[in-house]
Amino acid sequence: MIKPLKYHLVALVVLQVALCFLYGYHKVYNKRPFSIHQWRQTDCASFTKNYYEEGMHFLQPEIHWQGNMKGKTVSEFPLINYTVACLWKVFGEHEYLYRFTVLTIYIVALLFLFVMIYSTSGSFVYSYFATCIITTSPVLAYYSFSFLADVPALSFAVISLSLFFIFLKSKNQKQFIFSVLFATLAILLKASSATVLGIIGIISIVGLSGFSEKLSVQGKLFTGKLIPLMSFLASGSIICGWYYFAYSYNNENSNGVFLMETLPIWKMDDKVIETSRLLYSDQLAMCFNKGVWFFITLVTGWLLLNISRLKGYLKIALVLSLLSFFSFLILFFQVFNVHDYYLINTMTLPIIILVCLGAYLKTVSFNFFNTKLIILCTCIFAFNALYCGSITRLRNSSEDSLNKIYPFISNTEKNNFDNIHRDYSHSIQAVETITPYLRSLGIKRTDKVISIPDPSFNITLYLMDQKGFTATGEALQADSTKINEYINSGAKYVVLNDTHLLHTTCLARLNMSAVGQYKNICIYKLTGKQP
């Protein structure tokens, strides 16, 4: 690696650390999984906790929610969950190790992204600009310091793509093998990352077919067919093997806990317009602000009109990523009324667009090192960073100082999140610290409880580290037999964080006695034969 590039990578790390403070990570690093999509965050953390407590059996993942077969279920390939559990074994159980593991993978990916952009544009100025567009994405800023596997999946995809583009120039077979390896890891974590392996595969097939000149690559891509064929065969076998195992494991145990299928637009009844509105106004806004989206849209159109100026491998990458992006939106359209993190792995598209833009500007001998341009890029970066920081802090804390003065977030949004944080502090938050009290009552972590109300599988169960079941008051009223099923499955206690529900029919008829109270939470022991 040339020395100037090393210095710029160090500078990029320093810049990212500064952004971490702007995004308020120092205020939340030691907080438990909370805020938006706490449901999915606690699901991921629950896998790690059960690995840590109940034996490091990689192929026997479990969650706190017991459901069928004692909570045995699986979602994504548990690489991150298992790695963090190993770290806990060495350094002690600290949830911030989970956050920093995800963040470290993300920062490494940003370094590879910078290298990839520089290798195609030849400009450090543009490499900073394009990389900073990505790193000031609110959805990445929020989830790169969280518990989900989506950002690590995107990170591995970026590393894979960067190694592959470097391989196209160097013809170093090791770089190709590692690019396929990281693409495989990305797909194991999230199947939506398959775009990158598709790009690598199609470009490699063109190269193997003897049409390297169509890729605008000098010389042959491969000295023989063995390495690429074996790499793709191994990758396909591992991916298919894992997903076959995941489907089988879930079908045999707790099937239905995690989504293992598509949710396409054509299966929606009457909410297409409403979901479209939310996708545009909420979910896409979490990826970038409207100004950046306008810029990306404009650049995409320009690149398509001038696609002949792009190198062959970039043409393939651009077209395939566009097709993948819109296909994903259609196939998972039903989730976009609320699930912004589903868009994380579609961020491959803006990354490819920015890479292609740098390559295009290089072909027209664009002057990147222009004082006015640098000032403009700096201003854009500052605006994006403040926007991203404000959105991230809005999700993570109530009445943040930056949000009080930042003008581009409406009072409605601020009040909405203030109410979310306030309601949480008055209801579920006490569960975060209740575990020692439960143990003082003689309740072991394996003593099954019924946690009410909780619409999720694992939020309250994970936070208090208690095996058991969850339910809402409405669900119990709608199906009065459900609570009997839980009791017959071994539930010994009821943990209630809303005592108003005591008067509901399903709870009023139970034989139970109060054994303790912690803040707003009451604990009852189920006694005698239940009616």
NORRAZI-V148459 format. One record per residue. N is the residue number from 1. RES is the residue in three letters. SS is DSSP state (H for helix, E for strand, C for the rest). PSI is psi as a letter, one per 40 degrees, with the letter a starting at -180 (* if undefined). Layout:
n={N:N}
res={RES:RES}
ss={SS:SS}
psi={PSI:PSI}
This chain:
n={1:2:3:4:5:6:7:8:9:10:11:12:13:14:15:16:17:18:19:20:21:22:23:24:25:26:27:28:29:30:31:32:33:34:35:36:37:38:39:40:41:42:43:44:45:46:47:48:49:50:51:52:53:54:55:56:57:58:59:60:61:62:63:64:65:66:67:68:69:70:71:72:73:74:75:76:77:78:79:80:81:82:83:84:85:86:87:88:89:90:91:92:93:94:95:96:97:98:99:100:101:102:103:104:105:106:107:108:109:110:111:112:113:114:115:116:117:118:119:120:121:122:123:124:125:126:127:128:129:130:131:132:133:134:135:136:137:138:139:140:141:142:143:144:145:146:147:148:149:150:151:152:153:154:155:156:157:158:159:160:161:162:163:164:165:166:167:168:169:170:171:172:173:174:175:176:177:178:179:180:181:182:183:184:185:186:187:188:189:190:191:192:193:194:195:196:197:198:199:200:201:202:203:204:205:206:207:208:209:210:211:212:213:214:215:216:217:218:219:220:221:222:223:224:225:226:227:228:229:230:231:232:233:234:235:236:237:238:239:240:241:242:243:244:245:246:247:248:249:250:251:252:253:254:255:256:257:258:259:260:261:262:263:264:265:266:267:268:269:270:271:272:273:274:275:276:277:278:279:280:281:282:283:284:285:286:287:288:289:290:291:292:293:294:295:296:297:298:299:300:301:302:303:304:305:306:307:308:309:310:311:312:313:314:315:316:317:318:319:320:321:322:323:324:325:326:327:328:329:330:331:332:333:334:335:336:337:338:339:340:341:342:343:344:345:346:347:348:349:350:351:352:353:354:355:356:357:358:359:360:361:362:363:364:365:366:367:368:369:370:371:372:373:374:375:376:377:378:379:380:381:382:383:384:385:386:387:388:389:390:391:392:393:394:395:396:397:398:399:400:401:402:403:404:405:406:407:408:409:410:411:412:413:414:415:416:417:418:419:420:421:422:423:424:425:426:427:428:429:430:431:432:433:434:435:436:437:438:439:440:441:442:443:444:445:446:447:448:449:450:451:452:453:454:455:456:457:458:459:460:461:462:463:464:465:466:467:468:469:470:471:472:473:474:475:476:477:478:479:480:481:482:483:484:485:486:487:488:489:490:491:492:493:494:495:496:497:498:499:500:501:502:503:504:505:506:507:508:509:510:511:512:513:514:515:516:517:518:519:520:521:522:523:524:525:526:527:528:529:530:531}
res={MET:ILE:LYS:PRO:LEU:LYS:TYR:HIS:LEU:VAL:ALA:LEU:VAL:VAL:LEU:GLN:VAL:ALA:LEU:CYS:PHE:LEU:TYR:GLY:TYR:HIS:LYS:VAL:TYR:ASN:LYS:ARG:PRO:PHE:SER:ILE:HIS:GLN:TRP:ARG:GLN:THR:ASP:CYS:ALA:SER:PHE:THR:LYS:ASN:TYR:TYR:GLU:GLU:GLY:MET:HIS:PHE:LEU:GLN:PRO:GLU:ILE:HIS:TRP:GLN:GLY:ASN:MET:LYS:GLY:LYS:THR:VAL:SER:GLU:PHE:PRO:LEU:ILE:ASN:TYR:THR:VAL:ALA:CYS:LEU:TRP:LYS:VAL:PHE:GLY:GLU:HIS:GLU:TYR:LEU:TYR:ARG:PHE:THR:VAL:LEU:THR:ILE:TYR:ILE:VAL:ALA:LEU:LEU:PHE:LEU:PHE:VAL:MET:ILE:TYR:SER:THR:SER:GLY:SER:PHE:VAL:TYR:SER:TYR:PHE:ALA:THR:CYS:ILE:ILE:THR:THR:SER:PRO:VAL:LEU:ALA:TYR:TYR:SER:PHE:SER:PHE:LEU:ALA:ASP:VAL:PRO:ALA:LEU:SER:PHE:ALA:VAL:ILE:SER:LEU:SER:LEU:PHE:PHE:ILE:PHE:LEU:LYS:SER:LYS:ASN:GLN:LYS:GLN:PHE:ILE:PHE:SER:VAL:LEU:PHE:ALA:THR:LEU:ALA:ILE:LEU:LEU:LYS:ALA:SER:SER:ALA:THR:VAL:LEU:GLY:ILE:ILE:GLY:ILE:ILE:SER:ILE:VAL:GLY:LEU:SER:GLY:PHE:SER:GLU:LYS:LEU:SER:VAL:GLN:GLY:LYS:LEU:PHE:THR:GLY:LYS:LEU:ILE:PRO:LEU:MET:SER:PHE:LEU:ALA:SER:GLY:SER:ILE:ILE:CYS:GLY:TRP:TYR:TYR:PHE:ALA:TYR:SER:TYR:ASN:ASN:GLU:ASN:SER:ASN:GLY:VAL:PHE:LEU:MET:GLU:THR:LEU:PRO:ILE:TRP:LYS:MET:ASP:ASP:LYS:VAL:ILE:GLU:THR:SER:ARG:LEU:LEU:TYR:SER:ASP:GLN:LEU:ALA:MET:CYS:PHE:ASN:LYS:GLY:VAL:TRP:PHE:PHE:ILE:THR:LEU:VAL:THR:GLY:TRP:LEU:LEU:LEU:ASN:ILE:SER:ARG:LEU:LYS:GLY:TYR:LEU:LYS:ILE:ALA:LEU:VAL:LEU:SER:LEU:LEU:SER:PHE:PHE:SER:PHE:LEU:ILE:LEU:PHE:PHE:GLN:VAL:PHE:ASN:VAL:HIS:ASP:TYR:TYR:LEU:ILE:ASN:THR:MET:THR:LEU:PRO:ILE:ILE:ILE:LEU:VAL:CYS:LEU:GLY:ALA:TYR:LEU:LYS:THR:VAL:SER:PHE:ASN:PHE:PHE:ASN:THR:LYS:LEU:ILE:ILE:LEU:CYS:THR:CYS:ILE:PHE:ALA:PHE:ASN:ALA:LEU:TYR:CYS:GLY:SER:ILE:THR:ARG:LEU:ARG:ASN:SER:SER:GLU:ASP:SER:LEU:ASN:LYS:ILE:TYR:PRO:PHE:ILE:SER:ASN:THR:GLU:LYS:ASN:ASN:PHE:ASP:ASN:ILE:HIS:ARG:ASP:TYR:SER:HIS:SER:ILE:GLN:ALA:VAL:GLU:THR:ILE:THR:PRO:TYR:LEU:ARG:SER:LEU:GLY:ILE:LYS:ARG:THR:ASP:LYS:VAL:ILE:SER:ILE:PRO:ASP:PRO:SER:PHE:ASN:ILE:THR:LEU:TYR:LEU:MET:ASP:GLN:LYS:GLY:PHE:THR:ALA:THR:GLY:GLU:ALA:LEU:GLN:ALA:ASP:SER:THR:LYS:ILE:ASN:GLU:TYR:ILE:ASN:SER:GLY:ALA:LYS:TYR:VAL:VAL:LEU:ASN:ASP:THR:HIS:LEU:LEU:HIS:THR:THR:CYS:LEU:ALA:ARG:LEU:ASN:MET:SER:ALA:VAL:GLY:GLN:TYR:LYS:ASN:ILE:CYS:ILE:TYR:LYS:LEU:THR:GLY:LYS:GLN:PRO}
ss={C:C:H:H:H:H:H:H:H:H:H:H:H:H:H:H:H:H:H:H:H:H:C:C:H:H:H:H:C:C:C:C:C:C:C:C:C:H:H:H:H:H:H:H:H:H:H:H:H:H:H:H:H:H:C:C:C:C:C:C:C:E:C:C:E:C:C:H:H:H:H:E:C:C:C:C:C:C:H:H:H:H:H:H:H:H:H:H:H:H:H:C:C:C:H:H:H:H:H:H:H:H:H:H:H:H:H:H:H:H:H:H:H:H:H:H:H:H:H:H:H:C:C:H:H:H:H:H:H:H:H:H:H:H:H:C:C:H:H:H:H:H:H:C:C:C:C:C:C:H:H:H:H:H:H:H:H:H:H:H:H:H:H:H:H:H:H:H:H:H:C:C:H:H:H:H:H:H:H:H:H:H:H:H:H:H:H:H:H:C:H:H:H:H:H:H:H:H:H:H:H:H:H:H:H:H:H:H:C:C:C:H:H:H:H:C:C:C:C:C:C:C:C:C:C:H:H:H:H:H:H:H:H:H:H:H:H:H:H:H:H:H:H:H:H:H:H:H:H:H:H:H:C:C:C:C:C:C:C:C:C:C:C:C:H:H:H:C:C:C:C:H:H:H:H:H:H:H:H:H:H:H:H:H:H:H:H:C:C:H:H:H:H:H:H:H:H:H:H:H:H:H:H:H:H:C:H:H:H:C:C:H:H:H:H:H:H:H:H:H:H:H:H:H:H:H:H:H:H:H:H:C:H:H:H:H:H:C:C:H:H:H:H:H:H:H:H:H:H:H:H:H:H:H:H:H:H:H:H:H:H:H:H:C:C:C:C:C:C:C:H:H:H:H:H:H:H:H:H:H:H:H:H:H:H:H:H:H:H:H:H:H:H:H:H:H:C:C:C:C:H:H:H:H:H:C:C:C:C:C:H:H:H:H:H:H:H:H:H:H:H:H:H:H:H:H:C:C:H:H:H:H:H:C:H:H:H:H:H:H:C:C:C:C:C:C:C:C:E:E:E:E:C:C:C:C:C:C:H:H:H:H:H:C:C:C:C:E:E:E:E:C:H:H:H:H:H:H:C:C:H:H:H:H:H:H:H:H:C:C:C:C:E:E:E:E:C:C:H:H:H:H:H:C:H:H:H:H:C:C:C:E:E:E:E:E:E:E:C:C:E:E:E:E:E:E:C:C:C:C:C}
psi={h:i:d:d:d:d:d:d:d:d:d:d:d:d:d:d:d:d:d:d:d:d:e:f:d:e:e:e:d:e:i:i:h:a:a:h:f:d:d:d:d:d:d:d:d:d:d:d:d:d:d:d:d:f:h:g:g:d:e:f:i:i:i:d:h:d:b:i:f:f:e:h:i:i:b:i:h:f:d:d:d:d:d:d:d:d:d:d:d:d:e:i:h:h:d:d:d:d:d:d:d:d:d:d:d:d:d:d:d:d:d:d:d:d:d:d:d:d:d:d:d:e:h:d:d:d:d:d:d:d:d:d:d:d:e:f:h:d:d:d:d:d:e:e:f:a:e:i:e:d:d:d:d:d:d:d:d:d:d:d:d:d:d:d:d:d:d:d:d:d:e:h:d:d:d:d:d:d:d:d:d:d:d:d:d:d:d:d:d:h:d:e:e:e:d:d:d:d:d:d:d:d:d:d:d:d:d:d:e:e:f:d:d:d:e:f:h:h:i:i:d:i:d:i:e:d:d:d:d:d:d:d:d:d:d:d:d:d:d:d:d:d:d:d:d:d:d:d:d:d:d:d:b:f:i:e:d:i:h:f:i:i:g:i:d:e:e:i:c:e:e:d:d:d:d:d:d:d:d:d:d:d:d:d:d:d:d:i:i:d:d:d:d:d:d:d:d:d:d:d:d:d:d:d:d:f:d:d:e:i:i:d:d:d:d:d:d:d:d:d:d:d:d:d:d:d:d:d:d:d:d:f:d:d:e:e:e:d:g:d:e:d:e:d:e:e:e:d:d:d:d:d:d:d:d:d:d:d:d:d:d:d:d:e:f:h:g:d:g:h:d:d:d:d:d:d:d:d:d:d:d:d:d:d:d:d:d:d:d:d:d:d:d:d:d:d:i:h:f:i:d:d:d:d:e:h:e:e:h:i:d:d:d:d:d:d:d:d:d:d:d:d:d:d:d:e:c:d:d:d:d:d:e:e:d:d:d:d:d:d:e:e:h:i:d:e:h:h:i:h:h:h:i:h:e:i:d:e:c:d:d:d:d:e:g:h:i:a:i:i:i:i:d:d:d:d:d:d:g:e:e:d:d:d:d:d:d:d:e:e:h:d:i:h:h:h:e:g:e:d:e:d:e:i:d:d:d:d:e:i:h:i:i:h:e:i:h:h:b:e:h:h:h:i:h:h:i:a:h:i:*}
